[in-house]
């Protein structure tokens, strides 16, 4: 029987709901998204495809180095048809070809239920604008397109016991996107980030106003947030030094059109780390000159990414989009993610700058490992911090007894938890695993 119109939409939604439910680990019962008692729960896909035929995307014919804004807009066109702002929420169209990762719904940074947002690092004072104060929050939700979801299928085909290959590789044509939201221009922070004036208001069940570091999830509240930026990561072999192109759109008011994609302005794009460059003579990043002064150039935010490399306004100025994601491996290297704390590198100290550049701004290709012996890596994750965080949270759930199963093999291999079976609730145990320390300090997807 052929179904059309509203009938086909109902069928698609029913199939999506069923496949989403079937994909979840049945012996994990403390999800911050699905078990939080808040509704409606965001309906995002985890029914990962096992294969993909992506074709030739339009952006692949555009030079990211010479036409960065046009390249970014072409990538955005692959996203635009599939997401909407509706009823104070980010929603899909019902059968959108975009998938989110398993296992991001645990611990204090874990997904909230209304849109599936995870908590990001809290912005510092005057990070988002010359007048923004500390205490605001940033939350985000990340998706992969069909080619990228094939890699998620490889890892999470058995969601209770993921399989992570020694070299996880994403297909050419993979696009990762991340919508970032903030309360930095609302409530007590109103008027502090002028480019968000008039931005549509979304509702998310998040930490209370002013709570920078995550609180007990039971104390979360449903509050207003604005859309801040959209990050993109593209597996593009034309980026011969890294295999990836990363960029950020920023929501810029006043509102127009759909109030969502029509307000996204290309802000930055990069395709290499300018390896060894210690000055601001950056050649492998592009920063939109039309909005650069709105996003950086004051004392507390002299640049977006280190020494003029590309990064988004919510991101760490000691890093860049590429250098941050290049550290994706299991377990995380002892160095962590590029100086993710609040202390900037002392630019007057030439030796400190040179050491920072030497460590963090190497061009790492897919399959290569950041700091391979510090400690020894059991898997490199091809720039996917989301897979890294997902595995860490699953292993923490195992140690905490929130996962009722034998210990997943990857938790033992990566040194997160060595017990033969996940610890049952109420058992005497010492919570001191590598996984918990990393979850608390490095929530980035």
Secondary structure, 3 states (H helix, E strand, C coil): CCCCHHHHHHHHHHHHHHHHHHHCCCCECCCCCCCCCCCCCCCCECCCCCCCCCCCCHHHHCCCCCCHHHHHHHHHHHHHCCEEEECCEEEECCCCCEECCCCCCCCCCCCCCCCCCEECCCCCCCCCCCCCCCCCCEEEEEEEEHHHHHHHHHHHCCCCCCCCCCECCCCCCCEEEEEEEECCCCHHHCCCCHHHCCCCEEEEEECCCCCCCCCCHHHCEEEEEEEEEEEEEEECCCCCCCCEEEEEEEECCCCCCCCCHHHEEEEEEECCCCCCCCCCCCCCEEECCCCHHHHCCECCECCCCHHHCCCCCCCCCCCCHHHHHCCCEECCCCCCCCCCCCCCCCCCCHHHHHHHHHHHCCCCCCCCCCCCECCECCEECCCCHHHHHHHHHHHHHHHHCCECCECCHHHHHCCCCCCCECCCCCCCCCCCCHHHHHHHHCCCC
